Amino acid sequence: MADYSVYLNRWAKARKLMEKAGIGSLLLVPTTALFYLTAQKGQINDRLSCFLLTASEAFFICPGFEKPRVNKDLLLNSQSFVHSDGDDSCKMLADLIAEKGGSGLTAVDTRIWGGFLLSLQQRLPKQGWVDAAQIITPLRMQKDEEEYCLLKEAQRRAGLGLAEFYKWGLEGRSEKEAALKFTEFLTQAGLEKSDWGPIVASGPHSAIPHWSAGDRVIQKGDAVVLDFGGVYYGYQADMTRTPFIGKASEEFKEIHAVVLAANEAAFKAVKAGAPCESVDAAARAVITKAGYGAFFTHRLGHGIGLDEHEDPYMVAGNKQPLAPGMSFSDEPGIYLPEKFGIRIEDILFLKEKEPERLTDFHHDLTELD
C-alpha cells in the first residue's frame, strides 16, 4: 500500500483548502474520510476517537486501550492523547480546539455523533462549525494512480465472482439462497463483503430498483437484476447485470438493447469539463426516445471510491464539471411495474483525455439455463 508520504501530502492539500476558506481546524471521526486522510480505520461509538488537523499541527485522540491499534505512521506524525472510561474526552478535544484551532472556525465531519458535537458547541460557544465535506470532497473526487489501480482491481474481482455465480445456476434457487451464494463467490474472488447487497431481484421484483432478496424462487422466464460489489483494500466494487432465465423474450431483448445503448451513450458523453448532468442526460435521451423515459426512475450514477456512493453524482441539476481522476457509475435502467426491470452498471474512470471502463465484464445479453 501507499507510503505514508501520500497521506502527508493529503494533509498539505487539506491545509491549503482550509487556509483559503478561513478554517482553522479540521475534525474527523472514524469514517472513510479519516481513512482517506490518515490510513486509520475505526468505528464511531460512544468512546471518542478523532483526528484534528490545524494549520501546522495534527492531533489524534482515542481511548487508551485502543492506542495499540492506531496506525503507527499516524502516531509518528501527530500528537496523541488518550482517555480512559470516565474521563471527559469532549473537554480534552474542546481544549485542543480552543488552544490550537486558529481562526475560530472548525470543519467537522457530519457523521460525528450529535452528542459529541453538542458538547463541543456548549463548551465553545463562540466557535463556528462548518461541514468538513468542503475540504475532503474536492480531494477525494479526483483519485490518484494507486486509487485508480485499486478501483480497477476491485471491479475485475467482482467480474470473477459473477462468472462463477453464472456457472452455479439460478433457476430453482430462492433469491435469499442465491444472494448468500453470490457473496461466497465474491469473497472467493478476493473481495471483502460490503455493507450492502448483493441485490438479487427476480421476475416482477426486478422492476423494483433496490429490491431486497426474498423467498421468491427464481424460475424460467425471469429477468434477474444482480447488483453487487465488495471491498478491495478499502475501495469499492459495484456492478449490475440482468441475465434472463431460459430463452429471452423479444420484449426483454428490445429493452436490454435500449438500456445498453443508454449505457454506451453515457460513456461517450464523459469528457473533462462536461457537467455531470450532461452524462445523465445522454443516457436519459436514449431511453426517452425509445418510449421508456417514464420508467427510468433514478439518476444515472454516483461517484465511487472508499464509499460506495460519494461525489460526484451523475444527476440532473449537478453542474459540477467532470475532471480527470473522477470515478463513477454508469447505470441506466428501465423498470416495467409488475413485469420486469433491466439495469446495466459499469464503473467509469475519467483519465486525462477520455473515459475508461474499469468494469471489464461483458455486456452480452445472457441467457442462463
Residue, then its C-alpha position, 0 to 999 in steps of 0.5 A: m500500500a501507499d507510503y505514508s508520504v501520500y497521506l502527508n501530502r493529503w494533509a498539505k492539500a487539506r491545509k491549503l483548502m482550509e487556509k483559503a476558506g478561513i478554517g482553522s481546524l479540521l475534525l474527523v471521526p472514524t469514517t472513510a474520510l479519516f481513512y482517506l486522510t490518515a490510513q486509520k480505520g475505526q468505528i464511531n461509538d460512544r468512546l471518542s476517537c478523532f483526528l484534528l488537523t490545524a494549520s501546522e499541527a495534527f492531533f489524534i485522540c482515542p481511548g487508551f486501550e485502543k492506542p495499540r491499534v492506531n496506525k503507527d505512521l499516524l502516531l509518528n506524525s501527530q500528537s496523541f492523547v488518550h482517555s480512559d472510561g470516565d474521563d471527559s474526552c469532549k473537554m480534552l478535544a474542546d481544549l485542543i480546539a480552543e488552544k490550537g484551532g486558529s481562526g475560530l472556525t472548525a470543519v467537522d465531519t457530519r457523521i460525528w455523533g450529535g452528542f459529541l458535537l453538542s458538547l463541543q458547541q456548549r463548551l465553545p460557544k463562540q466557535g463556528w462549525v462548518d461541514a468538513a465535506q468542503i475540504i475532503t470532497p474536492l480531494r477525494m473526487q479526483k483519485d490518484e494512480e494507486e486509487y485508480c489501480l485499486l478501483k480497477e482491481a476491485q471491479r475485475r474481482a467482482g467480474l470473477g465472482l459473477a462468472e462463477f455465480y453464472k456457472w452455479g445456476l439460478e433457476g430453482r434457487s430462492e433469491k435469499e439462497a442465491a444472494l448468500k451464494f453470490t457473496e461466497f463467490l465474491t469473497q472467493a474472488g478476493l473481495e471483502k463483503s460490503d455493507w450492502g447487497p448483493i441485490v438479487a431481484s427476480g421476475p416482477h421484483s426486478a422492476i423494483p430498483h433496490w429490491s431486497a432478496g426474498d423467498r421468491v424462487i427464481q424460475k424460467g422466464d425471469a429477468v434477474v437484476l444482480d447488483f453487487g460489489g465488495v471491498y478491495y483494500g478499502y475501495q469499492a466494487d459495484m456492478t449490475r447485470t440482468p441475465f434472463i432465465g431460459k430463452a429471452s423474450e423479444e420484449f426483454k431483448e428490445i429493452h436490454a438493447v435500449v438500456l445498453a445503448a443508454n449505457e454506451a451513450a453515457f460513456k461517450a458523453v464523459k469528457a473533462g469539463a462536461p457537467c455531470e448532468s450532461v452524462d445523465a442526460a445522454a443516457r436519459a435521451v436514449i431511453t426517452k426516445a425509445g418510449y421508456g423515459a417514464f420508467f427510468t426512475h433514478r439518476l444515472g450514477h454516483g461517484i465511487g471510491l472508499d464509499e460506495h456512493e460519494d461525489p460526484y453524482m451523475v444527476a440532473g441539476n449537478k453542474q459540477p464539471l467532470a475532471p480527470g481522476m473522477s470515478f463513477s457509475d454508469e447505470p441506466g435502467i428501465y423498470l416495467p411495474e409488475k413485469f420486469g426491470i433491466r439495469i446495466e452498471d459499469i464503473l467509469f474512470l475519467k483519465e486525462k483525455e477520455p473515459e475508461r471502463l474499469t468494469d471489464f465484464h461483458h455486456d452480452l445479453t445472457e441467457l442462463d439455463 
